Amino acid sequence: KKKMIFSVVGLTFVLLLGFTLSVQAVPINVASDIMDDNGNWSPASDFLSGTVAGIAPTAGTDTMHFSSNDASTLGPNFITFAGTLLAAGDYTATIDAGNYNNFPFATIGNIGMTAGGTLLTSTSTNTPIPGSGLIEEWTFSYTIELSNSFLGQNIGFSITVPFNVTPSNSSFDNLNIYFEAATVPEPTTIALLGIGMVGLAGGVIRRRLKKKSPVDSRN
């Protein structure tokens, strides 16, 4: 009997472990924008069409242009994805940064995901300065906890370039935001599954014991 009980309990554990490990995190693209002059960004006063000074659009037909000594281009330029709400989990935002030929790359002030119009604090960033006439993909990562006060707010993205009398320029294009769900089920889900498995194991044990026990038909 002990061997049978341990065998069933072991099977239950293996099934639970297998279920937990089989739930894979799949990043989902929840928001994107080609960063063209289509009214999605505010105030976003300057877009350049086609290839300019070695920088070509990586999405759509335009790039968003910033010039450090032109206050009208410095932003903050922002976009809000109405109806796409901040949820608990991991986010990754990517955007293509371009450096025009024969110009220094403009220093970036604040850049990243927003929720309810407020810039979120990233857990990690990868923002290599592109060489002259080159484009680099920038990456921003965020871990949003269940306790985050911005849960349920519309997500967005914002870029600001500080003013500088020395001319410098930068371009941005092809914004994408990905959301990654948890890699394992929530504890409640595992607990409910465990209860179900234990109940199933108990049923198996009872049936086996019943088969082995003689039935006394005497009155």
Backbone as ProteinMPNN parsed JSONL, in Angstrom:
{"seq_chain_A": "KKKMIFSVVGLTFVLLLGFTLSVQAVPINVASDIMDDNGNWSPASDFLSGTVAGIAPTAGTDTMHFSSNDASTLGPNFITFAGTLLAAGDYTATIDAGNYNNFPFATIGNIGMTAGGTLLTSTSTNTPIPGSGLIEEWTFSYTIELSNSFLGQNIGFSITVPFNVTPSNSSFDNLNIYFEAATVPEPTTIALLGIGMVGLAGGVIRRRLKKKSPVDSRN", "coords_chain_A": {"N_chain_A": [[0.831, -1.206, 0.0], [1.95, 1.255, 0.81], [3.902, 1.636, -1.134], [2.271, 1.952, -3.344], [0.897, 4.298, -2.693], [3.022, 6.146, -2.537], [3.825, 5.991, -5.158], [1.642, 7.051, -6.573], [1.521, 9.632, -5.484], [3.997, 10.549, -6.312], [3.593, 10.544, -9.075], [1.674, 12.523, -9.232], [3.193, 14.758, -8.433], [5.063, 14.897, -10.532], [3.357, 15.424, -12.682], [2.381, 17.95, -11.929], [4.785, 19.421, -11.927], [5.521, 19.166, -14.597], [3.403, 20.519, -15.822], [3.842, 23.096, -14.852], [6.377, 23.765, -15.932], [5.785, 23.676, -18.61], [4.441, 25.922, -19.352], [5.082, 28.469, -21.323], [6.688, 31.627, -21.718], [5.528, 34.045, -23.913], [6.375, 36.648, -25.896], [4.352, 39.391, -26.817], [3.431, 41.638, -29.331], [2.161, 44.569, -28.401], [1.807, 47.201, -29.011], [2.584, 49.577, -31.55], [4.255, 51.854, -33.818], [4.837, 53.566, -36.851], [5.989, 55.998, -36.94], [5.504, 58.169, -38.696], [4.499, 61.252, -40.332], [1.683, 61.501, -39.346], [-0.05, 62.418, -37.492], [-0.13, 60.983, -35.115], [1.648, 61.54, -33.103], [2.447, 63.971, -30.587], [3.963, 67.104, -29.66], [5.474, 66.848, -31.966], [6.834, 68.264, -34.247], [8.528, 68.05, -36.417], [9.21, 66.113, -39.144], [11.069, 64.082, -41.366], [11.115, 63.202, -44.741], [11.785, 60.241, -46.601], [15.203, 59.321, -47.518], [17.631, 61.01, -45.701], [20.626, 62.659, -45.339], [22.009, 60.224, -45.177], [20.36, 58.672, -43.568], [17.734, 56.494, -43.679], [14.19, 55.785, -43.63], [13.106, 53.22, -41.392], [10.684, 52.166, -41.066], [7.593, 52.761, -42.598], [7.447, 55.966, -44.3], [8.703, 58.203, -43.317], [10.951, 59.843, -40.933], [11.25, 60.717, -37.465], [12.514, 63.804, -36.543], [15.016, 65.411, -34.606], [16.473, 68.44, -33.594], [19.008, 69.947, -31.869], [19.333, 72.715, -31.479], [17.0, 73.842, -32.256], [14.233, 74.761, -30.897], [11.604, 74.105, -31.431], [11.533, 71.473, -32.172], [12.135, 69.849, -30.063], [10.464, 68.608, -28.228], [8.722, 67.564, -25.153], [8.06, 64.886, -27.34], [5.341, 62.815, -27.778], [3.407, 59.776, -27.726], [0.272, 58.203, -27.315], [-1.239, 55.136, -26.684], [-4.32, 54.533, -26.964], [-6.548, 52.605, -25.089], [-4.815, 50.503, -24.814], [-3.741, 49.073, -22.119], [-1.721, 49.358, -19.163], [-0.344, 46.468, -17.725], [0.438, 43.921, -15.272], [3.614, 42.476, -15.552], [6.267, 41.818, -17.937], [7.721, 44.254, -19.987], [9.049, 45.215, -23.161], [10.439, 47.757, -24.987], [11.247, 48.838, -28.229], [13.127, 50.912, -30.431], [14.268, 52.622, -33.343], [17.218, 54.385, -33.604], [18.768, 57.039, -35.295], [21.736, 58.49, -36.743], [22.565, 61.326, -38.35], [24.592, 61.938, -41.258], [27.617, 63.807, -40.975], [26.873, 65.33, -38.775], [26.885, 65.853, -35.248], [25.516, 63.5, -32.882], [22.441, 64.171, -31.371], [22.049, 64.821, -27.949], [20.01, 62.862, -25.845], [17.3, 63.533, -23.721], [14.881, 62.676, -21.789], [13.514, 59.5, -22.373], [11.365, 56.837, -23.276], [8.945, 54.299, -22.212], [5.606, 55.218, -21.272], [2.974, 55.574, -18.829], [-0.27, 56.502, -18.4], [0.639, 58.973, -19.15], [2.923, 59.434, -17.671], [6.408, 59.021, -17.344], [7.818, 55.83, -17.207], [9.911, 53.915, -14.977], [12.694, 52.31, -16.141], [13.965, 48.939, -16.094], [16.226, 48.101, -17.343], [18.382, 49.306, -19.964], [19.405, 49.626, -23.393], [21.206, 51.547, -25.262], [22.965, 52.235, -27.636], [25.087, 54.674, -29.114], [24.614, 55.616, -32.393], [26.863, 55.351, -35.195], [28.12, 57.783, -37.577], [25.754, 58.376, -40.056], [24.494, 55.986, -39.564], [22.224, 53.517, -38.096], [20.895, 52.462, -35.02], [19.286, 49.966, -33.031], [17.449, 50.739, -30.22], [16.779, 49.606, -26.92], [14.458, 49.173, -24.307], [13.666, 47.991, -21.142], [11.128, 46.824, -18.902], [9.791, 45.929, -15.764], [6.758, 45.295, -14.508], [5.097, 45.381, -11.567], [2.447, 43.854, -9.581], [1.732, 45.693, -7.723], [2.086, 48.154, -8.845], [1.298, 51.545, -9.266], [0.326, 52.567, -11.615], [-1.088, 50.696, -13.025], [-3.532, 49.695, -15.383], [-3.612, 52.104, -16.704], [-3.399, 53.96, -19.812], [-0.836, 52.989, -22.041], [2.166, 54.448, -23.434], [4.652, 56.352, -25.26], [7.548, 58.407, -24.978], [9.713, 61.088, -26.003], [12.379, 63.272, -25.386], [14.538, 65.965, -26.172], [17.161, 67.864, -24.934], [17.702, 71.441, -25.09], [20.376, 72.878, -26.955], [22.878, 75.099, -27.886], [24.816, 74.409, -29.652], [24.713, 72.903, -32.751], [23.178, 69.777, -33.195], [21.914, 66.588, -34.196], [19.303, 64.108, -34.376], [17.523, 61.098, -35.203], [14.445, 59.207, -35.08], [12.645, 56.138, -35.373], [10.209, 53.569, -36.145], [8.786, 52.314, -33.769], [8.193, 49.842, -31.319], [6.367, 47.947, -28.93], [6.523, 45.368, -26.655], [4.881, 42.82, -24.782], [5.329, 40.532, -22.156], [4.061, 37.667, -20.777], [3.718, 36.057, -17.518], [6.019, 33.4, -16.666], [5.235, 31.139, -15.366], [2.282, 29.506, -13.996], [-0.059, 31.329, -11.908], [0.123, 31.164, -8.287], [-2.385, 30.396, -7.208], [-3.591, 29.047, -9.316], [-1.874, 26.833, -9.577], [-2.283, 25.661, -7.072], [-4.995, 24.91, -7.172], [-4.885, 23.079, -9.259], [-3.228, 21.215, -8.05], [-4.844, 20.305, -5.923], [-6.835, 19.071, -7.391], [-5.351, 17.014, -8.617], [-4.473, 15.567, -6.379], [-6.925, 14.696, -5.412], [-7.662, 13.044, -7.531], [-5.63, 11.154, -7.317], [-6.273, 10.077, -4.815], [-8.704, 8.848, -5.42], [-7.854, 6.838, -7.147], [-6.336, 5.268, -5.381], [-8.314, 4.405, -3.561], [-9.954, 2.855, -5.212], [-8.221, 0.778, -5.917], [-7.676, -0.378, -3.433], [-10.209, -1.27, -2.782], [-10.63, -3.236, -4.677], [-8.819, -5.138, -3.802], [-9.778, -5.875, -1.308], [-11.682, -8.388, 0.33], [-15.147, -9.097, -0.164], [-17.588, -9.288, 2.232], [-20.356, -11.115, 2.293], [-22.048, -12.004, 4.193], [-24.905, -11.853, 6.414]], "CA_chain_A": [[0.0, 0.0, 0.0], [2.805, 2.423, 0.881], [4.513, 1.816, -2.445], [1.246, 2.448, -4.248], [0.63, 5.69, -2.326], [4.166, 6.948, -2.966], [3.83, 5.998, -6.611], [0.614, 7.985, -7.035], [1.95, 10.975, -5.091], [5.092, 10.903, -7.209], [3.004, 10.855, -10.369], [1.035, 13.837, -9.084], [4.252, 15.771, -8.427], [5.609, 14.988, -11.886], [2.369, 16.106, -13.519], [2.388, 19.365, -11.546], [6.028, 20.008, -12.395], [5.442, 19.232, -16.049], [2.468, 21.582, -16.175], [4.477, 24.377, -14.539], [7.455, 24.036, -16.868], [5.307, 23.716, -19.985], [3.858, 27.227, -19.637], [6.169, 29.27, -21.851], [6.436, 33.051, -21.904], [5.502, 34.41, -25.322], [6.243, 38.099, -26.053], [3.298, 39.819, -27.73], [3.515, 43.042, -29.725], [0.908, 45.181, -27.961], [1.705, 48.565, -29.532], [3.641, 49.922, -32.503], [3.998, 53.039, -34.632], [5.865, 53.742, -37.876], [6.554, 57.326, -36.698], [5.333, 59.045, -39.85], [3.782, 62.499, -40.071], [0.28, 61.109, -39.502], [-0.84, 62.944, -36.387], [-0.139, 60.114, -33.936], [2.545, 62.078, -32.079], [2.259, 65.378, -30.228], [3.593, 67.937, -30.805], [6.164, 66.246, -33.122], [6.746, 69.287, -35.291], [9.471, 67.884, -37.518], [9.421, 64.798, -39.74], [11.797, 64.126, -42.626], [10.637, 62.154, -45.65], [12.803, 59.577, -47.39], [16.567, 59.268, -46.998], [18.227, 62.329, -45.452], [21.975, 62.591, -44.748], [22.38, 58.832, -44.938], [19.399, 57.972, -42.725], [16.492, 56.14, -44.37], [13.169, 55.248, -42.718], [13.081, 51.772, -41.179], [9.261, 51.821, -41.114], [6.869, 53.864, -43.217], [8.155, 56.818, -45.261], [9.321, 59.344, -42.638], [11.608, 59.675, -39.638], [11.068, 61.849, -36.561], [13.796, 64.502, -36.495], [15.282, 66.332, -33.503], [17.624, 69.317, -33.761], [19.236, 70.459, -30.514], [19.244, 74.173, -31.403], [15.682, 74.244, -32.756], [13.349, 74.441, -29.772], [10.314, 73.578, -31.889], [11.63, 70.035, -32.442], [12.723, 69.143, -28.922], [9.473, 67.851, -27.479], [8.602, 66.102, -25.337], [7.169, 64.294, -28.327], [4.784, 61.627, -27.136], [2.292, 59.058, -28.329], [-0.517, 57.42, -26.367], [-1.982, 54.048, -27.32], [-5.599, 54.485, -26.256], [-7.124, 51.266, -24.96], [-3.77, 49.531, -24.48], [-3.564, 49.409, -20.712], [-0.581, 48.767, -18.468], [-0.658, 45.267, -16.949], [1.59, 43.352, -14.576], [4.409, 41.613, -16.415], [7.499, 42.392, -18.48], [7.598, 44.984, -21.248], [10.253, 45.616, -23.877], [10.182, 48.738, -26.04], [12.37, 49.011, -29.149], [12.992, 52.046, -31.345], [15.478, 52.785, -34.141], [17.844, 55.702, -33.48], [19.655, 57.303, -36.418], [22.691, 59.6, -36.633], [22.757, 61.895, -39.688], [25.964, 62.197, -41.692], [28.232, 65.125, -40.807], [26.317, 66.031, -37.623], [26.954, 65.094, -33.991], [24.239, 62.933, -32.452], [21.834, 65.002, -30.332], [21.868, 64.202, -26.636], [18.613, 62.593, -25.524], [16.96, 63.783, -22.327], [14.04, 61.583, -21.308], [12.966, 58.65, -23.428], [10.897, 55.54, -22.8], [7.517, 54.026, -22.074], [4.824, 55.977, -20.303], [1.663, 55.049, -18.429], [-1.024, 57.657, -17.949], [1.422, 60.168, -19.447], [4.096, 59.513, -16.794], [7.513, 58.172, -17.773], [8.066, 54.697, -16.323], [11.314, 53.635, -14.663], [13.117, 51.078, -16.814], [14.843, 48.049, -15.337], [17.486, 48.077, -18.082], [18.334, 49.961, -21.269], [20.528, 49.414, -24.301], [21.066, 52.693, -26.162], [24.258, 52.556, -28.252], [25.088, 55.838, -30.001], [24.943, 55.168, -33.752], [27.901, 56.066, -35.916], [27.652, 58.721, -38.591], [25.022, 57.755, -41.156], [24.067, 54.643, -39.172], [21.034, 53.358, -37.258], [20.986, 51.439, -33.974], [18.045, 49.696, -32.308], [17.499, 50.96, -28.778], [15.881, 48.714, -26.188], [14.116, 49.566, -22.936], [12.955, 46.895, -20.478], [10.36, 47.226, -17.719], [9.078, 44.899, -15.017], [5.626, 45.944, -13.852], [4.58, 44.554, -10.479], [1.015, 43.984, -9.291], [1.55, 46.846, -6.841], [2.362, 49.388, -9.579], [0.161, 52.469, -9.169], [-0.134, 52.946, -12.949], [-1.826, 49.6, -13.662], [-4.814, 50.099, -15.952], [-3.48, 53.361, -17.445], [-2.965, 53.815, -21.2], [0.607, 53.054, -22.236], [2.615, 55.327, -24.506], [6.105, 56.5, -25.386], [7.893, 59.828, -24.992], [11.108, 61.422, -26.31], [12.728, 64.676, -25.174], [15.924, 66.347, -26.426], [17.42, 69.17, -24.318], [18.207, 72.497, -25.974], [21.822, 73.105, -26.962], [23.167, 76.05, -28.962], [25.646, 73.705, -30.632], [23.818, 72.064, -33.554], [23.297, 68.314, -33.238], [20.667, 66.044, -34.73], [19.038, 62.672, -34.218], [16.249, 60.653, -35.78], [13.859, 58.011, -34.479], [11.668, 55.484, -36.242], [9.85, 52.165, -35.939], [8.569, 52.006, -32.351], [7.446, 48.623, -30.993], [6.299, 47.619, -27.508], [6.168, 43.963, -26.464], [4.508, 42.422, -23.42], [5.608, 39.117, -21.907], [3.31, 37.15, -19.636], [4.489, 35.295, -16.54], [6.509, 32.126, -17.188], [4.583, 30.036, -14.656], [0.937, 29.876, -13.563], [-0.157, 31.959, -10.603], [0.041, 30.167, -7.206], [-3.757, 29.898, -7.052], [-3.819, 28.056, -10.374], [-1.136, 25.619, -9.225], [-2.932, 25.055, -5.905], [-6.223, 24.252, -7.616], [-4.492, 21.895, -10.015], [-2.717, 20.245, -7.088], [-5.992, 19.709, -5.228], [-7.476, 18.147, -8.331], [-4.493, 15.852, -8.797], [-4.515, 14.775, -5.151], [-8.229, 14.031, -5.4], [-7.587, 11.962, -8.505], [-4.779, 10.114, -6.741], [-7.045, 9.419, -3.764], [-9.685, 7.97, -6.055], [-7.144, 5.654, -7.647], [-5.982, 4.434, -4.227], [-9.527, 3.776, -3.017], [-10.409, 1.803, -6.131], [-7.305, -0.359, -5.826], [-7.898, -1.03, -2.142], [-11.508, -1.932, -2.828], [-10.479, -4.458, -5.461], [-8.046, -6.119, -3.045], [-10.492, -6.259, -0.084], [-12.773, -9.345, 0.092], [-16.484, -8.606, 0.173], [-18.288, -10.197, 3.141], [-21.783, -11.072, 1.933], [-22.885, -12.559, 5.251], [-25.755, -10.894, 7.133]], "C_chain_A": [[0.866, 1.258, 0.0], [3.443, 2.713, -0.466], [3.522, 2.427, -3.42], [0.97, 3.927, -3.981], [1.769, 6.586, -2.801], [4.21, 7.078, -4.487], [2.841, 7.022, -7.155], [0.995, 9.418, -6.703], [3.08, 11.457, -5.996], [4.586, 11.289, -8.58], [2.355, 12.234, -10.333], [2.065, 14.954, -9.139], [4.819, 15.983, -9.824], [4.654, 15.729, -12.804], [2.324, 17.595, -13.219], [3.63, 20.07, -12.078], [6.009, 20.176, -13.905], [4.533, 20.346, -16.515], [3.116, 22.95, -15.967], [5.525, 24.737, -15.574], [6.968, 24.2, -18.294], [4.708, 25.059, -20.352], [4.981, 28.168, -20.052], [5.752, 30.734, -21.993], [6.533, 33.383, -23.39], [5.345, 35.926, -25.433], [5.197, 38.433, -27.115], [3.495, 41.295, -28.049], [2.182, 43.708, -29.42], [0.734, 46.602, -28.483], [2.863, 48.826, -30.488], [3.251, 51.185, -33.263], [5.156, 53.235, -35.598], [6.496, 55.132, -37.82], [6.616, 58.166, -37.968], [4.558, 60.293, -39.435], [2.284, 62.267, -40.278], [-0.587, 61.546, -38.328], [-0.87, 62.091, -35.142], [0.673, 60.684, -32.782], [2.239, 63.552, -31.822], [3.479, 65.862, -29.432], [4.29, 67.516, -32.092], [6.135, 67.156, -34.343], [7.624, 69.021, -36.499], [9.627, 66.422, -37.924], [10.161, 64.989, -41.053], [11.391, 62.93, -43.475], [11.793, 61.573, -46.452], [14.164, 59.584, -46.722], [17.154, 60.669, -46.887], [19.568, 62.125, -44.749], [22.335, 61.173, -44.315], [21.401, 58.032, -44.114], [18.096, 57.764, -43.491], [15.48, 55.622, -43.359], [13.3, 53.732, -42.591], [11.653, 51.253, -41.092], [8.531, 53.018, -41.709], [7.753, 54.665, -44.155], [8.92, 57.969, -44.614], [10.144, 58.894, -41.434], [11.304, 60.907, -38.789], [12.428, 62.478, -36.304], [13.865, 65.436, -35.294], [16.536, 67.134, -33.826], [17.833, 70.082, -32.462], [19.099, 71.973, -30.391], [17.955, 74.714, -32.018], [14.645, 73.82, -31.727], [12.039, 73.813, -30.214], [10.34, 72.072, -32.108], [11.925, 69.203, -31.197], [11.74, 68.358, -28.068], [9.236, 68.389, -26.08], [7.591, 65.699, -26.405], [6.643, 62.984, -27.761], [3.634, 61.047, -27.95], [1.593, 58.272, -27.23], [-1.304, 56.374, -27.136], [-3.275, 53.834, -26.539], [-6.149, 53.065, -26.249], [-6.108, 50.176, -24.707], [-3.288, 49.86, -23.078], [-2.379, 48.679, -20.082], [-1.042, 47.604, -17.593], [0.609, 44.778, -16.26], [2.309, 42.377, -15.502], [5.643, 42.346, -16.902], [7.237, 43.038, -19.835], [8.98, 45.241, -21.833], [9.846, 46.574, -24.982], [11.43, 48.859, -26.905], [12.075, 50.181, -30.077], [14.318, 52.213, -32.076], [15.976, 54.224, -34.051], [18.853, 55.889, -34.604], [20.519, 58.535, -36.208], [23.0, 60.106, -38.039], [24.239, 62.117, -39.987], [26.366, 63.642, -41.403], [27.601, 65.971, -39.701], [26.585, 65.201, -36.368], [25.567, 64.61, -33.598], [23.7, 63.747, -31.282], [21.663, 64.216, -29.038], [20.386, 64.032, -26.343], [18.388, 62.846, -24.038], [16.202, 62.615, -21.74], [13.479, 60.808, -22.486], [12.497, 57.339, -22.807], [9.394, 55.433, -22.742], [6.883, 54.934, -21.034], [3.561, 55.203, -19.948], [0.889, 56.213, -17.828], [-0.268, 58.95, -18.161], [2.669, 60.337, -18.607], [5.17, 58.535, -17.259], [7.76, 57.075, -16.748], [9.567, 54.513, -16.098], [11.706, 52.294, -15.273], [14.017, 50.26, -15.904], [16.197, 47.899, -16.025], [17.286, 48.772, -19.425], [19.556, 49.564, -22.079], [20.409, 50.474, -25.393], [22.415, 53.077, -26.771], [24.139, 53.755, -29.197], [25.478, 55.381, -31.41], [26.071, 55.996, -34.359], [27.303, 56.96, -36.983], [26.993, 57.99, -39.76], [24.493, 56.372, -40.843], [22.849, 54.685, -38.249], [21.287, 52.239, -36.257], [19.608, 51.234, -33.348], [18.281, 49.908, -30.822], [16.438, 50.109, -28.103], [15.702, 49.2, -24.755], [13.271, 48.456, -22.312], [12.302, 47.395, -19.192], [9.739, 45.99, -17.08], [8.0, 45.591, -14.195], [5.032, 44.985, -12.825], [3.083, 44.796, -10.281], [0.721, 45.199, -8.418], [1.752, 48.183, -7.554], [1.129, 50.283, -9.622], [-0.393, 52.878, -10.528], [-0.858, 51.812, -13.683], [-3.175, 50.108, -14.162], [-4.781, 51.417, -16.698], [-3.038, 53.072, -18.882], [-1.446, 53.905, -21.288], [0.93, 53.985, -23.399], [4.125, 55.354, -24.556], [6.405, 57.98, -25.534], [9.382, 60.014, -25.259], [11.311, 62.923, -26.097], [14.212, 64.884, -25.453], [16.158, 67.72, -25.799], [17.999, 70.171, -25.314], [19.715, 72.643, -25.821], [22.131, 74.032, -28.137], [24.059, 75.428, -30.032], [24.771, 72.754, -31.431], [24.171, 70.577, -33.46], [21.929, 67.77, -33.611], [20.533, 64.565, -34.417], [17.696, 62.349, -34.848], [15.772, 59.41, -35.049], [12.771, 57.464, -35.388], [11.336, 54.098, -35.685], [9.773, 51.77, -34.463], [7.747, 50.73, -32.198], [7.504, 48.38, -29.493], [5.769, 46.198, -27.364], [5.845, 43.705, -24.991], [4.733, 40.927, -23.274], [4.905, 38.671, -20.638], [4.233, 36.381, -18.703], [4.876, 33.94, -17.109], [5.866, 30.922, -16.516], [3.191, 30.467, -14.261], [0.978, 30.574, -12.217], [-0.312, 30.886, -9.528], [-1.356, 29.589, -7.026], [-4.053, 28.817, -8.073], [-3.133, 26.745, -10.039], [-1.815, 24.9, -8.064], [-4.19, 24.306, -6.314], [-5.913, 22.988, -8.403], [-3.997, 20.812, -9.074], [-3.829, 19.549, -6.342], [-6.685, 18.695, -6.125], [-6.678, 16.88, -8.514], [-4.518, 14.949, -7.565], [-5.834, 14.03, -5.044], [-8.26, 12.855, -6.354], [-6.755, 10.812, -7.957], [-5.523, 9.347, -5.662], [-8.07, 8.462, -4.327], [-9.051, 6.698, -6.564], [-6.814, 4.71, -6.503], [-7.2, 3.701, -3.689], [-10.011, 2.64, -3.907], [-9.521, 0.57, -6.029], [-7.495, -1.113, -4.515], [-9.203, -1.805, -2.143], [-11.421, -3.249, -3.586], [-9.763, -5.539, -4.662], [-8.771, -6.605, -1.799], [-11.61, -7.237, -0.412], [-14.106, -8.755, 0.54], [-17.184, -9.648, 1.023], [-19.779, -10.073, 2.888], [-22.679, -11.628, 3.022], [-23.677, -11.464, 5.931], [-25.27, -10.764, 8.571]], "O_chain_A": [[0.571, 2.217, -0.713], [3.524, 3.863, -0.897], [3.869, 3.299, -4.216], [0.826, 4.717, -4.914], [1.537, 7.643, -3.389], [4.578, 8.12, -5.03], [3.156, 7.769, -8.081], [0.821, 10.318, -7.524], [3.117, 12.621, -6.396], [5.077, 12.241, -9.186], [2.471, 13.013, -11.28], [1.856, 15.971, -9.8], [5.03, 17.119, -10.248], [5.074, 16.56, -13.608], [2.24, 18.415, -14.134], [3.546, 21.176, -12.612], [6.431, 21.207, -14.428], [4.84, 21.043, -17.482], [2.964, 23.85, -16.792], [5.57, 25.873, -16.048], [7.661, 24.803, -19.114], [4.481, 25.328, -21.532], [5.754, 28.616, -19.205], [4.612, 31.037, -22.342], [7.516, 33.036, -24.044], [4.283, 36.449, -25.098], [5.17, 37.823, -28.184], [3.702, 42.108, -27.148], [1.186, 43.448, -30.095], [-0.362, 47.156, -28.409], [3.98, 48.359, -30.268], [2.075, 51.541, -33.343], [6.318, 53.089, -35.22], [7.433, 55.418, -38.565], [7.633, 58.788, -38.275], [4.03, 60.371, -38.326], [1.691, 62.759, -41.238], [-1.724, 61.096, -38.187], [-1.568, 62.433, -34.188], [0.425, 60.357, -31.621], [1.826, 64.281, -32.724], [3.992, 65.11, -28.603], [3.787, 67.778, -33.184], [5.489, 66.85, -35.345], [7.484, 69.7, -37.516], [10.114, 65.599, -37.148], [9.909, 65.954, -41.775], [11.331, 61.798, -42.995], [12.666, 62.301, -46.923], [14.278, 59.82, -45.519], [17.173, 61.422, -47.861], [19.635, 61.495, -43.694], [22.888, 60.953, -43.238], [21.578, 56.824, -43.963], [17.439, 58.722, -43.899], [15.87, 55.072, -42.33], [13.573, 53.044, -43.575], [11.43, 50.043, -41.05], [8.822, 54.162, -41.359], [8.694, 54.128, -44.74], [9.702, 58.643, -45.284], [10.058, 57.753, -40.98], [11.123, 62.004, -39.317], [13.374, 61.801, -35.903], [12.914, 66.157, -34.995], [17.539, 66.58, -34.275], [16.934, 70.789, -32.005], [18.781, 72.473, -29.312], [17.84, 75.914, -32.27], [14.229, 72.662, -31.691], [11.425, 73.065, -29.453], [9.283, 71.449, -32.218], [11.962, 67.975, -31.272], [12.153, 67.524, -27.262], [9.518, 69.56, -25.826], [6.431, 66.111, -26.379], [7.42, 62.141, -27.313], [2.99, 61.733, -28.744], [2.238, 57.741, -26.327], [-1.962, 56.691, -28.127], [-3.321, 53.06, -25.583], [-6.206, 52.407, -27.287], [-6.481, 49.039, -24.415], [-2.524, 50.803, -22.874], [-2.079, 47.535, -20.426], [-1.996, 47.727, -16.825], [1.716, 45.174, -16.622], [1.674, 41.551, -16.157], [6.022, 43.377, -16.344], [6.612, 42.443, -20.713], [9.95, 45.456, -21.106], [9.006, 46.244, -25.819], [12.541, 48.969, -26.386], [10.929, 50.414, -30.46], [15.378, 51.974, -31.497], [15.252, 55.164, -34.379], [19.691, 55.02, -34.847], [20.095, 59.504, -35.577], [23.624, 59.401, -38.832], [25.029, 62.439, -39.1], [25.574, 64.57, -41.562], [27.768, 67.191, -39.683], [26.519, 63.973, -36.418], [24.563, 65.235, -33.941], [24.416, 63.987, -30.31], [21.186, 63.081, -29.046], [19.595, 64.949, -26.565], [19.186, 62.426, -23.2], [16.807, 61.663, -21.246], [13.026, 61.39, -23.472], [13.154, 56.795, -21.919], [8.665, 56.334, -23.157], [7.516, 55.356, -20.066], [3.14, 54.3, -20.671], [1.336, 56.835, -16.865], [-0.493, 59.925, -17.444], [3.412, 61.297, -18.808], [4.885, 57.37, -17.534], [7.895, 57.353, -15.556], [10.384, 54.91, -16.928], [11.114, 51.263, -14.952], [14.733, 50.798, -15.06], [17.199, 47.605, -15.374], [16.176, 48.824, -19.955], [20.601, 49.214, -21.53], [19.621, 50.331, -26.328], [22.952, 54.138, -26.452], [23.198, 53.838, -29.986], [26.557, 54.819, -31.599], [26.212, 57.185, -34.073], [26.104, 56.894, -37.255], [27.591, 57.105, -40.373], [24.082, 55.649, -41.751], [22.493, 55.728, -37.702], [21.83, 51.192, -36.61], [18.854, 52.188, -33.155], [19.197, 49.329, -30.238], [15.345, 49.914, -28.634], [16.66, 49.585, -24.084], [12.272, 48.031, -22.894], [12.835, 48.258, -18.493], [9.225, 45.113, -17.774], [8.3, 46.378, -13.297], [4.53, 43.916, -13.172], [2.529, 45.794, -10.742], [-0.412, 45.679, -8.378], [1.605, 49.237, -6.935], [0.04, 49.829, -9.973], [-1.468, 53.474, -10.598], [-1.204, 51.966, -14.854], [-3.871, 50.848, -13.468], [-5.791, 51.828, -17.27], [-2.383, 52.062, -19.142], [-0.836, 54.789, -20.685], [0.076, 54.271, -24.238], [4.798, 54.501, -23.977], [5.63, 58.724, -26.134], [10.21, 59.219, -24.812], [10.519, 63.74, -26.567], [15.047, 64.086, -25.028], [15.422, 68.658, -26.103], [18.696, 69.796, -26.257], [20.26, 72.548, -24.721], [21.694, 73.778, -29.26], [24.058, 75.868, -31.182], [24.14, 71.873, -30.846], [25.326, 70.188, -33.63], [20.908, 68.414, -33.371], [21.525, 63.864, -34.218], [16.842, 63.221, -35.005], [16.564, 58.66, -34.479], [12.074, 58.209, -36.077], [12.074, 53.537, -34.874], [10.591, 50.991, -33.974], [6.728, 50.558, -32.867], [8.541, 48.576, -28.858], [4.704, 45.865, -27.885], [6.447, 44.287, -24.089], [4.374, 40.148, -24.157], [5.124, 39.227, -19.561], [5.378, 36.088, -19.045], [4.156, 33.385, -17.939], [5.939, 29.808, -17.034], [2.919, 31.665, -14.189], [1.943, 30.427, -11.466], [-0.825, 29.804, -9.815], [-1.494, 28.405, -6.721], [-4.677, 27.803, -7.76], [-3.718, 25.672, -10.191], [-1.915, 23.673, -8.065], [-4.427, 23.189, -5.853], [-6.575, 21.962, -8.247], [-4.299, 19.633, -9.261], [-3.777, 18.336, -6.141], [-7.071, 17.612, -5.686], [-7.244, 15.788, -8.564], [-4.576, 13.725, -7.682], [-5.866, 12.869, -4.635], [-8.809, 11.8, -6.039], [-7.117, 9.644, -8.105], [-5.428, 8.122, -5.585], [-8.285, 7.382, -3.776], [-9.618, 5.613, -6.439], [-6.987, 3.497, -6.625], [-7.128, 2.508, -3.393], [-10.428, 1.591, -3.418], [-10.016, -0.557, -6.053], [-7.477, -2.343, -4.492], [-9.285, -2.886, -1.559], [-12.04, -4.244, -3.208], [-10.058, -6.724, -4.819], [-8.417, -7.658, -1.269], [-12.407, -6.982, -1.314], [-14.168, -8.003, 1.513], [-17.358, -10.784, 0.581], [-20.395, -9.06, 3.221], [-23.893, -11.73, 2.849], [-23.234, -10.32, 6.033], [-25.846, -10.006, 9.351]]}, "name": "protein", "num_of_chains": 1, "seq": "KKKMIFSVVGLTFVLLLGFTLSVQAVPINVASDIMDDNGNWSPASDFLSGTVAGIAPTAGTDTMHFSSNDASTLGPNFITFAGTLLAAGDYTATIDAGNYNNFPFATIGNIGMTAGGTLLTSTSTNTPIPGSGLIEEWTFSYTIELSNSFLGQNIGFSITVPFNVTPSNSSFDNLNIYFEAATVPEPTTIALLGIGMVGLAGGVIRRRLKKKSPVDSRN"}
